[in-house]
Amino acid sequence: MITVDTIDHRIIRIPITDVIFAGYEKIVENEGMPILDRYPEKGNLKIRFDIEFPNYLPKNSKELIKKGFHMAKIGGGVTQHEIINKLVLADKILRVDPEERLPPI
């Protein structure tokens, strides 16, 4: 899911379930610029992704990626993105200091 601030000061959340690659475009219907002679109708919003890969990955990040691909493979491919998203989220949660996980008293 990505969050986009629109020109009319709204925040929209756009689900992304496809594999993202450099140059990938997501088109969101009726969220683009207003069409002048058909106001209040809007055009489509195009979101183009520019991916930059890191020059270096720590060993634990490489292991996480391998595990994600393995889990997606054994998951049958039906909900690969959900499996990988859960894996990444679990990794992020484990990286948070345990004292910061609890709400303040």
Residue pairs with C-beta under 8 A, 6 or more apart in sequence:
1 13
1 14
1 15
1 16
2 13
2 14
2 16
2 47
3 11
3 12
3 13
3 14
4 11
4 12
4 13
4 14
4 45
4 47
5 11
6 12
6 31
6 45
7 33
12 28
12 31
14 26
14 28
14 47
16 26
17 81
18 24
18 26
18 81
19 81
20 49
20 51
21 49
21 51
22 49
22 50
22 51
23 48
23 49
23 50
24 48
24 49
25 46
25 47
25 48
25 49
26 46
26 47
26 49
27 44
27 45
27 46
27 47
28 44
28 45
28 47
29 44
30 41
30 42
30 43
30 44
31 42
31 44
31 45
32 42
32 43
32 44
32 45
32 46
33 42
33 43
34 40
34 41
34 42
34 43
35 41
35 42
35 43
57 65
64 87
64 88
64 91
67 87
68 83
68 84
68 87
68 88
71 83
71 84
71 87
72 80
72 83
72 84
75 83
93 101
